[in-house]
Amino acid sequence: MKLEGLIERLEVLSKAGADVKNAEIKDICFDSRKAAPGWLFVAQRGTKADGHDFIEEVVEAGVSAVVCEELPAEISPNVAYLKVADSNKALGELCSAFFGRPSEKMKLVGVTGTNGKTTIATLLYNMFTALGYKAGLLSTVCNYVCDERVASTHTTPDAYAIQSLMARMVEKGCTHAFMEVSSHSAAQQRIAGLDFDGALFTNLTHDHLDYHKTVDAYLRAKKSFFDGLKPGAFALTNADDRNGEVMLQNTKASKYTYSTRSMADFRARIIEMHIEGMQLDINGKEAFVQFLGRFNVSNLLAVYGAAVLLGEPADEVLRILTTLHPVSGRLEHMPSPTGFVCLVDYAHTPDALHNVLETLRQLNAPRIITVAGCGGNRDKTKRPEMGAEVAASSDLAILTSDNPRFEEPQDILDQMYAGVPQDKRGNVLCILDRREAIRTAIRMAAKGDLVLVAGKGHEDYQDIKGVKYHFDDKEVIAEAYKDMFK
């Protein structure tokens, strides 16, 4: 592809070196180790390395062009240099152009918020597939190009991967695409170059402060997604979260809200709830759904509202809503042979744990036994809060290891335990081995009890010292069930 065509929408501050009209671009990279003859290299300023330090290296590798925020001291006459204000944003726009601007050829909806992103994006994908459309999905659990499963490594992939997957969706005939938009991806401009037709906001609670440092910076990252929406798109936010209104302040999109507590464009209330699901009233019509909890009512309302705003008949959307199932590892229940139920959930923030445990308490089980941990090399300030939440809302709590990464598991456990009030410590156990912690919870459970295994959900690994060892909470539970009869 000609470089001249690639940069037609790019705001270039200055140029140097070879004439852009003569440069032919074979591919794009932002990792200097992948640079090859005929490629375009984008120099990004990362948290660990600065791509500008490797410009000389990629020039020696034979790249045809370099996009950067600062021109190097030495300019090769054989390379076209383009100076831009923001390399991260430029990368997204360049990748979009390179792959033929695929998001402009589909209806694209993004979902952001601390909790609920995976559930909403996945259910929208399932909804539109059931409606007869070819759809794509970018999510924490898995990516889909129509019905083709593509492994997921990040909540929101890098700009090149996003545009590549979008191009495959268009090639396969997808008319709709749904994706999670993480705060990291918004702050790092990974979503630049995407043409969104809709955006959803779920909530904002304590998370990712290891990266954003302050709640305000975390909020601004998510708000930037809404600020960038085009006129004609829709912005749908949760009116039950005080930050929902903030998301709408500067957006050019049409504004809508959903709520389980107050007046909104899309409203719902729980009529009845038991372990199999809930009877809901959604905008004046009743429906039984196979989900639990007020937080899932909010998630389902977001799905319902987005589908209606995309032009689908409300009655048909409601009908399909009753057929949808929870996403893998999201309050997924596993009944035991002896009458208690284990529930596996991804809840890994204080708010998410509170919501799940509050839901379980409404089921009036004899006891709630909770197994929970915190990941390493992440926001440490939430660990005491997690310990306090588990202890306050459970009849018995077992604190254990999650993904310790490069931290010592015992240190993480100690920080969680420090948040447990003195009067609750008699009902709290600390078992470092996660497998043993889950098995202990199951051994202690009796008929009617609910056992919540929180933190990992869909994940099938334990991240320890840079190595991912196979570990699946659901497999451990299933094995423990079998061992009950040995």
N, C-alpha and C positions, 0 to 999 in steps of 0.2 A: 504494500500500500504506500502511496506517495505521502511523504511527511506533510506536504502542503495541505492535503485533504484532511490529514489526521488532526491538524491544529486549527482548523477553520473556526472552531468555537472557543478556542483557548485564548485567554488574555495573556499575550506575550509582552513582557516589559521591554526586552531588548534581545537582539540576535547577534551572534558572532560565528566566525568560522565559515564552513561551507554553505552554499545557497540551499535553502530548504526546498526549492523547486526541483532540485536534482536528486534529493535524498529518497531512496526507496527503503521502507521499513519492513523487515521480515517478521519481527515480533517485538514485544515490550517486556522489560524486566526492571525490577527495583532491587534485586539482589545481585551485587557485582560478580558473584561467583557463577552466575548463569549467563553473563554477558557473552555475546557471540557476534561474528561479523554480520553487519546489516541490521542489527537490533537497535532499539531505542532504550536508553537507560534513564530512569528517573531517580535523581538523587534526593532521598528523603532524610529528614533529621529525625532519627529514632531515639528511643529512651536509652539504648545501649550503644548505638553506633550512628555515625553521621555519614550518609551516602556520599556527601561532597568529598570526603577523604579518599574515596575510591574512584574518582573520575579519571585520574591518570591511568589507573589499572584497566578500566573498561575501554578507554581509548586504545590502549595497547592490544586489547582483545578484539578490536576491529569494529566497535559500534559505529553506526552511521550518525547518531544524534544523541545529545544529552540534554535533558531538561533539569534545571537546577534553580535554586533561589539565589545563588551567588556564583558568578562566572569565575572559572579558575584563572590563575595567573598566566598559565601557558595555554594558548589556543591552537589546536591542530587545524590546519587548513582543510583537512579531509573529513572533519566532523562538524555537523551543525549544532551550535549551542543555543539553547533557548532559556532565557531567564524569566521566571514566573514569581508571583508573590507567595504562593503556597504550593509546594511540590506534592503534598498529599492530595489536595484537591485536583491538581493537574493530572495526577495518576488516574484518578477515577474518570475524569473527562476523556483522557486519552484512550483508556481501555474501552470505554463506551463506544467511542468513534471507531476503534480498531475492530470491534466485534459487530459493527453495523447498528449501533444504538438499539439493542434488542428490547430494552424496557419500554421504548416508545411503541413497540409493536404488540404489547400486551397490557392488560389492566394489572397494575402492580400496587399492592397494598403492604405497608410496613407496620409492624407492631412494636412499640417500645414501652418500657416500664420496668420496675424491679422484678415483679412477679407476674406470672400469667402469660408471658410472651409465647412460650413454646406451645402451651395449650391452645391459645387463640389462633396462632398462625397455622398449627396443624389441623385444628377443627375447621378452619376456613378452607384449607386444601381439601379435606375430606368432604366438606359441604359441597364445594363446587364440582368435585369429582362425581358426587352423587347426583348433582343437578345435570350431569351429562357433558360437562366441559372437560377439556384437557387442561390440567393445571400443573404448576410447579411450586416447590416449597424449599425455602432455605431456613433451617432451624437447628437448634442445639442438638436435638436427638438424631435427626437424619435429614438429608436433602433428597428431594425427588424431582426428576425430570419426567413428567407424566407419571407412569407407574414404575419407572426405573429408579431404584434406590442408589443413592450416592453417599458414601460415608461422610460424616460431618466432623470437623476438627475444632471449629469455633462457632460461637453463637452467630456471629456475622463474619463471613470469610473476608480475605483481602480483596481489594478492588478488582484485581485481575481475575481472581477465581469467581467473584460475583458475576462479572460480565461474561465470562466464559460459560458459566452455568446458564445464564439468561439466554445466551445465544443458542445453546443446546435446546432450551425450552422452546424457543421460536422455531427452530429447525424441526422439532417434533410436533409442532402444531398447537402448542399451549396458547390459550387465549387469556389466562389469568395466572398470576404468580403472587405468592404470599411469603413474607420474610420477617424474621426477627431483626430488629434494629437495636443493637446494644449501645449503651452509652459510649463505650470505647470506640465503636465504629463511627459514631456521629462526631465525636471529638477528633478522631484521626482522619476524618473526611473520606472514609472507605465507601460511603454511600454517594459520594459526588458522582455526577454523571448519570444518576438513576432518575427516571421519570415516574414519580409516584402519583397514582390516582387517588390514593387514600392513605390516611395514617391513623393509628389507634394508640391511645395512651391508657395504661392500666392503673398504675400507682407509682409512688416513689417512697421507698423506705430505706433504712440503713443498709447500705451495701456498697462495695467497690471504692471505699474511701482510701484504700491503699493506693489506688491509681489517681482518683480525682482530688484527693486530699480534703475537700470540703463538700458539704451537702449542696451548697450553692453552685459549685462547679459541676457537680453531678447533675443537678437540675438544669443548668444552662446547656449541658451537652444534649440532653433529651429535647429541650425546647428548641435547639437549633434545627432539629429534624422538622419540626412543625413550622418554624420560621421560613424554611426553604421550600415549602409546598407551593405549587402553582395555583393560580385562579382556576376554578373548575374542579379541583380535587376536593375531597372531603376530609375534615379533621373531626374524629370522634373520640371524645375523652370521658373518663370516669368522673362524674359529678360528685361521687362519694369521697374522692380524694381531693384535698384542698389545692393540690398542684394541677388538677385537671384544668381549671380556669386559666392558670398561668400559661399552659401550653397553647391556649387559643388567643392570647393577647395580641400577637403580631402576625398571625398567619393570614395569608391571602386566600386560603381555602374556605369552603363553606363549613360552618361550625355546627356540630351536633354533640349531644351528651347522652349518657346512659346512667341509670341509677337503680339501686335497690332500696333507697331510703327517701328520695325526694322527687320532685317533679323533674322530668327530663324527656327527651325525644323518645327514648326507649327505656321502659320501666318493667320491673319484675318484682314479685314477692313469692316467698316460699309458703305454700299452703300446707304441705306435709312433707316430712323427711324421715326416711329409715335407711338401713344399710344398703338396700338395693338401688336407691335413688330418691328423687324429689318430684313432687307434684308442684308445678309452678303456674303462676299467672303472669303471662308476658303480654304487655300492651292490651290487657283485657281478655286474653284467650288462654285457656288452660292447656298444659302439656306436661307429660311425665318424661323426665330425663334421667339418664343413667349416671348421674353425677351427685356428689355430696358437697354441701357447704355453701355459705353465702358468697365466698370468694369465687366459687365456680358458677354461681348465678351471674355474677359480674362478667366472668369470662364468656358465658353463653350469650349474655346480652350483647357483648361486643361483637361476637360472631353474627348474631341475628341482625344487629344494626348495620354492620358492614355489608352483609349480603343484600339487605334491603336497599342500602345506599348505592350498591352496584347495579341495582335495577331488577333484582329478583322478586317474584311475588311473595308477599309476607306469609301467606298461608302455606305455600310450598316450603319456604324456609323453615317455618315452625314444624312442619311434618318431618322434615329431614333431621331437624335438631333432636327429635325424640329417638332417632335411630343411632345417633353418634355415641361412641364409647370414649372413656377417659384415655388420655395419651399415656404411653408406656412410662411407668414410674411416677405418675401423678395421681396420688391417692388410689393406687391400684390395690384392690383387696384380694387376699388369698385365704379363703376359709380353711381352717384346720380340720382334721378328721374327728377331733374331740369337742368341737363346738365353739372355739374361740376364732377370731379373725386377725390375721396379720395384714397390715396396710403398708405399702411401700410408697414413699413420697420423696420428691426432690427438695423439699423445704430445707433451705440452708441459710436463711436469714431470720432474725428474731420475729419479724412481722409474719413471714410465711409460716413459721412454726406456730405462732399464736393463732393464726387463722385455721390451720389444720386441727390443732388441739381443741380449739373452741368448737369446731364442727363435730369432732368426736364426742365431746362432752354432751352435746345436744342429743346424742343417740342413747343416753342413759345406760351405758354399759356398766356392769359391776365395778370394773377397774380399767384404767388406761395405763398401759406399760409402754414407755417410750425409750427407744435406742437412738441416740443422736451424737454427732461429733462436729468438729469444725475443720475446714481445710487449712493446710499450711501455706505460708507465703502469700497470705491474703489479709484482708482487713482484720487486725487483731482486736480492735475496740469492740467488735460485736460478740466476741467469745464469752465474756461474762454475762452479757445480755441473753445469749443463747442458753447458757447454763441456768440462769434465773427463770427463763420462760419454760424450759422443760420441767424444772422442779415445781414451778407454781401450778402447772396445768396437768401434771401426771400424778397418778397414785404411786407409781414406781418409775424412777428414771435411771437409765444406764448410760453414762457418758463413755464414749469410746473414740477410736481413731476414725478419721475420714480419709482424706488424701493428704498426708502430712507433708508431701513434697520434700523440701530440703530442711524442714524444721524437725526438731525432736518431738515425737508424738506425745510423750509425757508432759512436755512443756505446754503444749496446746490444751491437753486435758486439765492441767493444773489451772490454766487461765479460765477455762470454762467453769471449773469447780469453784473458783474464787467468787463467781457471781451467784452461787447458790446460798440463799439465806440460811443462817444457823438453824432455824427451826424446821428447815426442810431437808437437812443433810441426812437425817435418819432414813429417808426414803430414796436416797441417791447412791448408786453404786458406780465405781469407776473400773472398767475392764478394758484394758488397752487393746487387746486382740478383738477386732470387730467381729470375726466369726464366732468367737466364744461369747461375746456380748449378745449377739442375736440368739444364739442357742440357749443362753441363760434366760433371756426374756421368754422364750418359748417354753422352757421347762417350768417357769414360774406361772405361766398363764393357765387359767381355768376356764370352764365353759362360760361363754358370754362375754369374756374379756376382749378388749381390743389392744393389739400390739402394734404400735407405730414404729416403723424403721425408717428414720428420716436422714436426709442429707445427700444421698447418692442417686436415688431414683432409677433412671434408665442406665446409669453408668455401669460398665462391666469391668472395671479395673480399680486398683489401688495404686496411686502415684506415690512412690517412695524413692527418694534420692535419685530422681531423674529416670526411674524405671517404672513402667506401667505393668503391674502384675494382674493377672486375671482375677477378678473378684466381682461377683454379682449377688446383691442382697437377695434377690428372688431365688436364685439357685441355692443359697445357704438356707433359706427358709424351707424350700422344698426338701432338701436333704434332711433337715431337722425333723420335718414331719414324718419322713420315712423311718428315721431312727426311733421315733416314739413307739414303734411296734416291734423293735428288736429285743 
